Amino acid sequence: MNARLASGMWVGAYLRRLDLEGIPAHVVARGDDTAGAVLVKLARLDGTAAAFQRETDLLTGGRVWRSLADTDEPEIDRIIARQRATDPDLWVIEIEDRHGRHLLDAPGLSD
């Protein structure tokens, strides 16, 4: 059995992990603590950004991060606004990092 961490707990752990690496991040929109989906915005501070969302891999049943878009920051903000309009339980985390670090592929965070 594959037990999943509640969204609120995962977000807290993720923010702590980013903080330990010196990567600034904050919660832009708080979602459902138990089962809210999580969207991560990576702002590179040069006018560009990327958005990632966690979903279930249909082949393995595991959780993976999928890139929604990688473009100019205003377009990413529009994508996030559309997602929030259809899912009020959505968590949105914004990272600000010139080097493009998000740690979503780090051990323990991709689960």
C-alpha positions in Angstrom: 0.0 0.0 0.0 1.3 3.4 -1.0 0.3 5.9 1.7 0.3 9.6 0.6 1.3 12.5 2.8 -1.5 15.0 3.3 -1.0 18.1 1.1 -0.5 20.5 4.0 2.2 18.4 5.5 3.9 18.0 2.1 3.9 21.7 1.5 5.4 22.4 5.0 8.2 19.9 4.4 8.8 21.2 0.9 9.1 24.8 2.1 11.5 23.7 4.9 13.6 21.8 2.4 13.8 24.9 0.1 14.7 27.1 3.1 17.6 24.7 4.0 19.0 25.2 0.5 18.6 29.0 0.7 15.9 29.0 -2.0 13.2 31.6 -1.2 9.6 30.3 -1.5 6.2 31.1 -0.1 2.6 30.0 -0.3 0.6 32.1 -2.7 -2.7 30.2 -2.3 -3.5 27.8 0.5 -5.4 24.7 -0.6 -7.1 21.8 1.1 -4.9 20.5 3.9 -5.7 16.9 3.3 -6.1 16.3 -0.5 -5.5 19.6 -2.3 -3.5 19.5 -5.5 -0.1 21.4 -5.4 1.1 23.7 -8.1 4.7 25.1 -8.0 5.6 28.4 -9.8 9.3 28.9 -10.4 10.1 32.6 -11.0 13.6 33.0 -12.3 13.6 36.8 -11.6 14.4 37.5 -15.3 10.9 37.8 -16.5 10.5 34.1 -17.2 8.9 31.4 -15.1 7.7 27.8 -15.1 4.8 26.0 -13.5 4.8 22.4 -12.3 1.9 20.2 -11.1 2.0 16.9 -9.3 0.0 14.1 -10.8 -0.3 10.3 -10.8 1.8 8.4 -13.2 -0.6 6.0 -15.0 2.1 3.4 -15.6 3.5 3.1 -12.1 0.8 4.6 -9.9 3.5 6.8 -8.3 3.5 10.6 -8.2 5.4 12.7 -10.7 5.9 16.4 -11.4 4.7 17.6 -14.8 5.7 20.9 -16.4 2.6 22.9 -17.3 4.5 25.7 -19.0 7.8 27.4 -19.2 7.4 31.0 -20.6 7.2 34.6 -19.6 6.0 35.2 -16.0 2.7 37.0 -16.8 1.6 34.0 -18.9 2.5 31.7 -16.0 0.4 33.9 -13.7 -2.6 33.6 -16.1 -2.2 29.8 -16.2 -2.2 29.7 -12.4 -5.3 32.0 -12.2 -7.2 29.6 -14.6 -6.2 26.6 -12.5 -7.3 28.3 -9.3 -10.6 29.3 -10.9 -11.4 25.6 -11.5 -9.9 24.2 -8.3 -10.3 26.2 -5.2 -8.5 23.5 -3.1 -5.3 24.1 -5.1 -2.1 25.0 -3.3 0.2 27.4 -5.1 3.8 27.8 -4.0 6.0 30.4 -5.6 9.8 30.0 -5.7 12.1 32.8 -6.6 15.4 31.6 -7.8 17.7 33.0 -10.5 19.3 29.6 -10.9 16.0 27.8 -11.6 16.2 25.5 -8.6 13.0 23.9 -7.4 14.1 20.5 -5.9 11.0 18.7 -7.2 13.2 15.9 -8.4 15.0 15.6 -5.1 14.6 12.3 -3.1 11.5 12.4 -0.9 9.9 15.3 -2.8 8.8 13.5 -5.9 6.7 11.0 -3.9 
